[in-house]
Amino acid sequence: MSRLRLAVIGVGHLGKIHAKLAAGIPEIELVAVVDSRPEAREALAKETGARPVAHVRELIGEIDGAVVVTPTVTHFDVASELMRAGVHVFVEKPITPTVREADELVQLARRRQLVLQVGHVERFNPALVSVQDRLQEPKFIEARRQSGFTFRSTDVGVIMDLMIHDIDVVLSLVKAPLACVDAVGVSVLGDHEDMVSARLHFANGAVANITASRTSYAPARTMQVYTPTRFASIDFASRKATIVEPRLDLLQRDFHLNDLSEATRSHLREQLFSELLVKSEVPAVESNAIEQEQRDFAEAIRTGRQPRVTGVDGRDAVAVAERVLSAVRQHQWDGADSRRVGHLASPMLPLPMVATMDDWATDDTVILRRKAG
């Protein structure tokens, strides 16, 4: 294969970014942009030089790969149709709204021997890339991701919209089974949760606190990682990272605070982050994370290797997201009989403490309801 013949499916905000970037990558030929809205696809086609197409079935046999940037609820249908036709697929996060659908896509990709990549873009963020090799065996992680309400991605809540970015990064660092989840959340503007704080406990003892909000006046995309030998602070927005490494005698528990003279204490107080807890800024290579995703996709197809973020990775992030949402649903604000309303209400009515999840069902609007009978 000389150049990857690519189509971008869905030309909303993120789809436009994907198409414009793909049009400028030498190893990619942007064949078409696909959208049901004629004016949207034609405008982007004119800008990128691609062909405007109404439906993916018009491209079967003409493309090698596709970037799926449609609403989350359509990911499964679009991606599965493409893969059944032998097309490699890059699907934006989350891979699908449910683990069941994600499992089906993963199995389909395996059977057809196709690349299935998921757009967890923070894995390509220069700040994370610059420090991830130094973050072995993390013990505690704290992440905060918050923004104003964009009025996009309203088919899902903040867990699938924003928090799933940090869930994926945490899973890539911890590499251990999830043991249990505690979480609370509130809805503000619609039927889905808009702010959630979750605490993830892993089988190896690692703990991660993750907070996500899409109704915040103070934007943030940060993560702090504590390992047995160092601390890292990652700012995904500014694409900068800081490392703090304790001096060897501190790591070996051979630093005796009570034995220090007053002069030594005074000196170390002024030089704490240059001598004891040595702080350094980590240089990051400037790059466009979405462009790097696309290059990784093309290289995985060309060489047959796995992409950096596989379908299984996307599936695992959705599995954790589902557990977080379940914990939010089960949280009690004012007791089992509460019907609290307003902006501090739970996204759905609280579950009675005596009920189990088997007693309940979910529908496409992610609102819990009692099963008939």
HUBELLIN-V715629 format. One record per residue. N is the residue number from 0. RES is the residue in one small letter. PHI is phi in radians with two decimals (999 if undefined). Layout:
{{N:RES:PHI} {N:RES:PHI}}
//
This chain:
{{0:m:999} {1:s:-1.44} {2:r:-2.13} {3:l:-1.30} {4:r:-1.42} {5:l:-2.13} {6:a:-2.17} {7:v:-1.86} {8:i:-1.80} {9:g:1.76} {10:v:-2.09} {11:g:-1.33} {12:h:-0.95} {13:l:-1.30} {14:g:-1.08} {15:k:-1.08} {16:i:-1.09} {17:h:-1.02} {18:a:-1.13} {19:k:-1.12} {20:l:-1.21} {21:a:-1.06} {22:a:-1.12} {23:g:-1.82} {24:i:-1.66} {25:p:-1.02} {26:e:-1.42} {27:i:-2.10} {28:e:-1.92} {29:l:-1.36} {30:v:-1.38} {31:a:-2.70} {32:v:-2.08} {33:v:-2.08} {34:d:-2.84} {35:s:-1.30} {36:r:-1.64} {37:p:-0.98} {38:e:-1.13} {39:a:-1.21} {40:r:-1.19} {41:e:-1.23} {42:a:-1.14} {43:l:-1.25} {44:a:-1.07} {45:k:-1.10} {46:e:-1.30} {47:t:-1.80} {48:g:1.45} {49:a:-1.52} {50:r:-1.57} {51:p:-1.43} {52:v:-2.34} {53:a:-1.50} {54:h:-2.57} {55:v:-1.07} {56:r:-1.11} {57:e:-1.23} {58:l:-1.86} {59:i:-1.01} {60:g:1.62} {61:e:-1.90} {62:i:-2.26} {63:d:-1.70} {64:g:-2.55} {65:a:-2.51} {66:v:-1.83} {67:v:-1.68} {68:v:-2.21} {69:t:-1.55} {70:p:-0.95} {71:t:-0.91} {72:v:-1.14} {73:t:-1.78} {74:h:-0.96} {75:f:-1.09} {76:d:-1.10} {77:v:-1.21} {78:a:-1.14} {79:s:-1.17} {80:e:-1.08} {81:l:-1.13} {82:m:-1.20} {83:r:-1.10} {84:a:-1.61} {85:g:1.50} {86:v:-1.73} {87:h:-1.18} {88:v:-2.26} {89:f:-1.88} {90:v:-2.01} {91:e:-1.10} {92:k:-1.27} {93:p:-1.27} {94:i:-0.93} {95:t:-2.68} {96:p:-1.26} {97:t:-2.33} {98:v:-1.13} {99:r:-0.99} {100:e:-1.16} {101:a:-1.09} {102:d:-1.05} {103:e:-1.13} {104:l:-1.15} {105:v:-1.06} {106:q:-1.15} {107:l:-1.12} {108:a:-1.09} {109:r:-1.16} {110:r:-1.09} {111:r:-1.57} {112:q:0.97} {113:l:-2.01} {114:v:-1.36} {115:l:-2.15} {116:q:-1.99} {117:v:-2.07} {118:g:-1.43} {119:h:-1.48} {120:v:-1.15} {121:e:-1.14} {122:r:-1.14} {123:f:-1.82} {124:n:-1.16} {125:p:-0.97} {126:a:-1.13} {127:l:-1.21} {128:v:-1.01} {129:s:-1.22} {130:v:-2.14} {131:q:-1.08} {132:d:-1.24} {133:r:-1.83} {134:l:-2.01} {135:q:-1.25} {136:e:0.92} {137:p:-1.09} {138:k:-1.81} {139:f:-2.53} {140:i:-2.31} {141:e:-2.25} {142:a:-2.24} {143:r:-2.38} {144:r:-2.37} {145:q:-2.54} {146:s:-2.70} {147:g:-1.34} {148:f:-1.40} {149:t:-1.57} {150:f:1.10} {151:r:-1.98} {152:s:0.96} {153:t:-1.41} {154:d:-1.40} {155:v:-2.32} {156:g:-1.54} {157:v:-1.17} {158:i:-1.13} {159:m:-1.33} {160:d:-1.38} {161:l:-2.03} {162:m:-1.04} {163:i:-1.08} {164:h:-1.00} {165:d:-1.30} {166:i:-1.01} {167:d:-1.08} {168:v:-1.09} {169:v:-1.03} {170:l:-1.09} {171:s:-1.20} {172:l:-1.61} {173:v:-1.34} {174:k:0.98} {175:a:-2.54} {176:p:-1.11} {177:l:-1.37} {178:a:-1.61} {179:c:-2.75} {180:v:-2.38} {181:d:-2.06} {182:a:-2.78} {183:v:-2.29} {184:g:-2.76} {185:v:-2.36} {186:s:-1.82} {187:v:-2.16} {188:l:-1.95} {189:g:-2.69} {190:d:-1.46} {191:h:-1.77} {192:e:-1.19} {193:d:-1.97} {194:m:-2.48} {195:v:-2.46} {196:s:-2.13} {197:a:-2.24} {198:r:-2.13} {199:l:-1.79} {200:h:-1.92} {201:f:-1.84} {202:a:-1.09} {203:n:-1.57} {204:g:1.66} {205:a:-1.16} {206:v:-2.28} {207:a:-2.28} {208:n:-1.76} {209:i:-2.24} {210:t:-2.13} {211:a:-2.37} {212:s:-2.52} {213:r:-2.02} {214:t:-2.33} {215:s:-1.94} {216:y:-1.50} {217:a:-2.13} {218:p:-1.07} {219:a:-2.79} {220:r:-2.53} {221:t:-2.23} {222:m:-2.59} {223:q:-2.02} {224:v:-2.18} {225:y:-1.91} {226:t:-2.06} {227:p:-1.10} {228:t:-2.14} {229:r:-2.85} {230:f:-2.16} {231:a:-2.22} {232:s:-2.01} {233:i:-2.07} {234:d:-1.93} {235:f:-1.20} {236:a:-1.26} {237:s:-1.48} {238:r:1.02} {239:k:-2.22} {240:a:-2.38} {241:t:-2.20} {242:i:-2.03} {243:v:-2.14} {244:e:-2.13} {245:p:-1.09} {246:r:-1.09} {247:l:-0.99} {248:d:-1.16} {249:l:-1.23} {250:l:-1.11} {251:q:-1.53} {252:r:1.00} {253:d:-1.97} {254:f:-1.78} {255:h:-1.93} {256:l:-1.03} {257:n:-1.23} {258:d:-1.57} {259:l:-1.37} {260:s:-1.31} {261:e:-1.11} {262:a:-1.15} {263:t:-1.17} {264:r:-1.06} {265:s:-1.10} {266:h:-1.14} {267:l:-1.21} {268:r:-1.09} {269:e:-1.42} {270:q:-2.01} {271:l:-0.96} {272:f:-1.67} {273:s:-2.05} {274:e:-2.10} {275:l:-1.65} {276:l:-1.92} {277:v:-1.33} {278:k:-1.73} {279:s:-2.56} {280:e:-1.44} {281:v:-1.73} {282:p:-1.16} {283:a:-2.07} {284:v:-1.31} {285:e:-1.14} {286:s:-2.81} {287:n:-1.63} {288:a:-1.10} {289:i:-1.18} {290:e:-1.08} {291:q:-1.15} {292:e:-1.02} {293:q:-1.13} {294:r:-1.12} {295:d:-1.12} {296:f:-1.06} {297:a:-1.10} {298:e:-1.19} {299:a:-1.09} {300:i:-1.16} {301:r:-1.17} {302:t:-1.72} {303:g:1.48} {304:r:-1.41} {305:q:-1.35} {306:p:-1.23} {307:r:-1.07} {308:v:-2.02} {309:t:-1.50} {310:g:-1.05} {311:v:-1.12} {312:d:-1.04} {313:g:-1.09} {314:r:-1.10} {315:d:-1.14} {316:a:-1.12} {317:v:-1.13} {318:a:-1.06} {319:v:-1.20} {320:a:-1.03} {321:e:-1.10} {322:r:-1.20} {323:v:-1.13} {324:l:-1.09} {325:s:-1.08} {326:a:-1.15} {327:v:-1.08} {328:r:-1.11} {329:q:-1.52} {330:h:-1.16} {331:q:-1.80} {332:w:-1.42} {333:d:-2.22} {334:g:1.93} {335:a:-1.10} {336:d:-1.69} {337:s:-1.16} {338:r:-2.22} {339:r:-1.06} {340:v:-2.18} {341:g:1.82} {342:h:-1.22} {343:l:-1.76} {344:a:-1.31} {345:s:-1.12} {346:p:-1.04} {347:m:-2.54} {348:l:-1.05} {349:p:-1.09} {350:l:-1.36} {351:p:-1.00} {352:m:-1.09} {353:v:-1.45} {354:a:-1.44} {355:t:-1.96} {356:m:-1.12} {357:d:-1.20} {358:d:-1.46} {359:w:-2.21} {360:a:-2.36} {361:t:-2.08} {362:d:-2.05} {363:d:-1.17} {364:t:-1.64} {365:v:1.02} {366:i:-1.91} {367:l:-1.23} {368:r:-2.52} {369:r:-1.23} {370:k:-1.11} {371:a:-1.07} {372:g:1.41}}
//
